[in-house]
Amino acid sequence: MKGGTIMKEPIDIESLQSFYKGLSEIIGIDAMLAVYEHYRGSQLTIPTHLYDRKRAAIQVLKKYDGSNSQFLARKYGYSQKWVMKMIHQADNEKKGDK
């Protein structure tokens, strides 16, 4: 952990920074303190998408069955248009290999 150990004192939740208060409500006090200890002072950017674009595209191509583009779009957090674009690009690459 960066910067020392997790606090042993009881946490005064009402005095927490709003970010840490909200985080503690989502993940709990202990996990919030672990995030605090590990990342405090760092500038964090939280990605919009949970899944990496390239890795999601690979999974979409593996799992596409011809009719589940909407399901895959929801599963990986991208648009149905993006899913179909990945499928069409892969099809075009296959045609180019022949």
C-alpha positions, 0 to 999 in steps of 0.5 A: 500500500502506498503511504502507510497503513490503513487507519485504526481509528473509527472513521467519522463518515460525516466528515469524509470528502464527498468522493470518499463518502460516496465510495464508502456507501458503494463498496463499504468502509474497509474497501474505501480505505484500501482505495484511499491508501492505494490511490490517495493523491493520484489523479484517476480517470475512470473509463466509461466502458467496463470492457476494453474495446479490443478485448470486447471485439474479440469476444463479440466475434467469438460469441456472435451467432447471427442474431445476438448483436443486441445482447452482445452490445448490452453485455459489453456496454457498446452500441449495437452499431459498434458490434455490427461494425466489428462483425462486418470488419472481421467478415471483410478481413476474411474475404480479403484473405481468400 
